Structures are given as structure tokens and as C-alpha cells.
Amino acid sequence: MTRKVTDATHLNDCRPAGPWQRVTTALHTWRTRRHEHAPPTDDTGSPAPEPVPGANALWRMRTTVKDEPGSLAALCTALAEHRVDILSLQTHPLAEGTVDEFLLRAPGALPASGIATAVRTAGGTDTWIERADAHDLVDAPTRVLGLAARTALDAAELPLALRQLLGRCTIRSQPAPAGGDRVPDGVPVEGALDDTVMRLRAPEGGVITVERPYLPFTPTEFARARALVELDSRLGPRVPHGRDVLTLDEGSDITVRRADTRDLEAARAMHERCSDRTLRLRYHGPVGDADRYLNHLLSPRFGRTLAVQTASGRLVGLGHLLWDGDETEVAVIVEDAWQRRGVGGELLGRLVAMAAEGGCRSVYAVTQASNTGMVAAMRGLGLPLDYQVEEGTLVITARLSEPVSTGAGESGSASAS
């Protein structure tokens, strides 16, 4: 799919803007509609459910207090007066004052505004609060170590790890300038932090930009993010080596495995065997440009790629799960001779399952309204779907609210997306 290119490039942005102006305009309109409501600064969570008598609610809260004796004690006393338990506390020192991050358990009848008022009365400022869940009960060191372990095993985990570390945020990648200059935009090696935006030197050059408009980053969060990127850089490109051998309904055996840039030549050879129609359905532009995107699409820095190969080792299908800012895109292409055998559905089901395991709440596919195969594949997932049509471009969004089967099932008719 095509994205509008501004100062920074989306993590899955790999196509020149010129040949796809209509697709770009339609997609920009769609994204604007999806993002027209930013989270409020005082309560970024969804509306609280109706209180249940005797029930408790979990809250995440940040507030700034003066760095002087008694400030934190006054705040804790104010919370105790409202029967609010402090389950965990992290401190983020600043030049002036301290940002305290709490996990709270409060009576279900006590609204966020009531907690915020108590904190403000006790001297807290710039208070931010949202609903929490059981996942937030894991202490910060354990959570960070878990993210580091996932990043160490798979280079594609870095954007997801940053997102889970920092909460709802938009992550973009800007490639390094041509000519070998590895210092784009003058970003120092140690990165740069500016309130709600942090910029980190990407392991392969370029810059990773992380934005969280509703809540400023603290130096502590910046240090944690920088440590994850440094770990990723030291370990270099890597993908898991597991593979599954499957037998299709018509009897052929295929192998599904992770792919990376080492599969570039095999992917180009598959493109040569694909019809112009299949390439247009996948890339939405001139078929002669299709090979230009492969190096980016196969890089684990920008997402995960699954490859399907035959018993003889020939690559006949690719599925991409692409980190697109704070969203996730899925895309599939299957060589013509292997279409309508269940290959596309197998890839799509596995990609969506991977997205769900990574904590993504939804995935979207961009195709043409005439691509009935992709529509059928998305419907075959058995998930709630939203459809947006703009000037012939169809965007199908699947909400990951229930388990996803990795089998082909009814989605075997997908040819390309």
C-alpha cells in the first residue's frame, strides 16, 4: 500500500508516492478519519463501565510532585482517605520535581475524576489517569526483562517492544540519507528527547521516532527505550528458524517459515512467475516497480514476513505483517499457479495470529474493491470486520477480539492483497 510521505516515513512505507496519487489520497482520508480524536490528557482510557457494588477497579496514574520531604506522604494519605490502595509505585526523577507512576486499586464507585481531585488537593500536578488491567500487575523490571528477551530472539520485535514499553504511541522509521551518512537530521548517538517525542538512532542507520502526544516521556522511559534499541543493534539482524510442514487439501506439501532479506532473490524469482494482475492486486501500482519494495518488506526491522515454499524449495507465497505507526497491516501474495489451494488463507491466518500474540488490537488490509479473493480471506478469519472504500481502494480492518485459527479454512481462495 502507499503512504503519504512527510518528514518521516512509516515503518512500512516503501513505495514512491508519484504513481499512486489516487491510492495515497484515499488512504490519507481514511487515516485522518480514524485518528481525528486524540486521547484527552486527563483520562486516556475508555469510558469507565457502570460501577458494581462492592467491586474494585484498577487504575494507572501519573502525577508530578515536588521533590521535597513529605510530598509523597501527603499524596498517599489523600488516596488512603478514599480507600485507594497503592499496588505499585515507580518514580521518574526530573530536574524539578518527580513524576510518580502508580498502579491503584480503588472502589468501583470512585470515578477517575474523584481520584484526580484528591491528588490535586494533595499537591499533585499534571495528573494523568486511565483504566488498568491484570497485565499491569507485572512489576516494571520483570516486564522490561521480558521485552528484552523477546527482542533478543527476533529483530521484528523491536517496534512492538517499544510500543508495549511506552504504551499507546506512534513509531516511525526514517531511513539513513544516501551516501553513507549515518547521522540523519543531526540526531546524536545517544538519541534525543523532546517532551512527547523521542528520537533514537536506528540499528541499521536512520532514526526511529516515537511520539506520544497525550503524555510526555520521562528520562527514565527514554533510557529504557534506548537500552532496547542498543540491545537490538548489538545482536544484529535475526529471525526465528522454526518452520511448519503442512499438507494442503489437494495433497501438496508446503513449508511455512519466517523470511528475511536472505530470501530476496527467491522472492524476485516468484515475482517473475506472477501475472501482472497478481502483482497489481498486491502492490497497487506499476508491476515493473514491484521488486523495488522487496528489500524493505523482507527486513525484520519493519515487521514480520512468512514465506511458503514447496517440497522442492521454490518460494510460492509471501505474507507480511507490517508495523505501521500505531497500527498493523497485513498483506499476502501467492504465485498464480498456487492460488486457490489454501495458501493465502494459511498465510493470512498465521499473520493475524502473530498480530494478536504481539498485543495488536486490530489489523488492516489494503486492496482493490474487485479483489474478491482477499475479501473472502478476511471474512474467513471469523473476526469482526470494518470496510472503508475510497475511490476504488478497499481497506478491511479486522478487530482481534477473539482467537484466530491458523488453518486455511474458508480463506483458501485468497490470491493476493
Phi, psi and omega in degrees: 000167183246138178243152175287124184268124176242224181290332180233151182259136176299158183299335179250018183273110185221010183243142174299144186284332191306303187290352187236043185299320181294317179295318180299314181298316180296316181292324178295320177298317180298314182294324179297318179296323182287333187249020186283349180243104178277150179297140176292157184283338184267337181203101184267002180276169176290162181305137182294141178290168178299132182296142176254127182308129178081354182276159176247160179230144176263139180225143167257134183219142171235141176208154179257130179236159178292144179273074180211154183303137176093344183296311181292323179298320179297321180293316180296323178295319179297320178293319180297325179297338178258016178061039178260122178271139175265110182274327176205158182214129172239144177247138178239096182295140175240174178299320177231115180089184181219135173269119179256130180248123185245149161249119189244148169241116186236158174304139183301333181280351181272115182282169178300322181297326178293320177294316181298322179295318179298319180293317180297320178297328181275003176106000178284143179231164179050048183281136177230137184214143176209162178293143177245173175221186186297333180297333181284353179286345177289130183292156187301313180301319179296318181296317181295320178296321177297318178295322178296320179296317178296319179295323181295329182277335190208118181297335180289349182281345187303309179299320179293321179296319178297319180295319180286331178290320190254359180082198182296113182207165177252128182243126179231156179237132175248120182297159176292146178299154177294156177096006176086000178288118184256024178234066183295138176058019177068022179287123181293164181302323182280001179084183182214139179240127179223085176060259184264008181229131170237144178235130184234142177291121181290148182303326182262017187097170183082192186225136169261122179251129179240125181238137176219081188299332187277350184204117180299148174282149175259160176304326178296315178297320179299317179296320179295315179297317180297323178295321177296316179295321179295319176300314180299318181296318182293327183279336179077178181299138181196146174220152175298149186258007180294154178209151179240134175259123184237152175249120179288166182300328182272005170106347182282144176265137175228157175244130177249127183210167174287148180234160175210197186294345175292345178265013186300311183295320178295324178292321177296320178296323176296318177304319182295333179272349181276148176286163177300323181297315180298318179294321179293320180297327181277316190253352172059031181197191179305129186293336179293343181266358188302319183295338184294338186268346192296318182301320178290312184296327182276351180286129178291350178293335188249004179154200179238143178235134173251139177243145174246126177232154182277177179298333179276355179096001180284133178280124185236359180198148176225139174232133184241135170246110192247128177283115184243083183063241177259017179234176184222128181253145172242144179210144185222140169223135179231132177305142187308316185293345182248010178283155179061034173241002181101000183292313181297318179294322177298316178296312183298316179299319180291320179297316181293322176297321177296321178297317179296319179295331179277003177089009178287138180272341180201160172227155178227152176238139178247125181209191176264150182300337182276355183277081183294333179297316180290322177300316180295322180295316179295319178295328181293347178290338181072027181248157174297134184238144171243141181240135173230127179241123179227109175052046177087349177268126182253126175246119180249121180250127178255128178269123187273070185261357180208164184303148180247131176280141179268001178282162182292312178054224183283354185269013183290353183270005181291133178254317180193162175222000000 
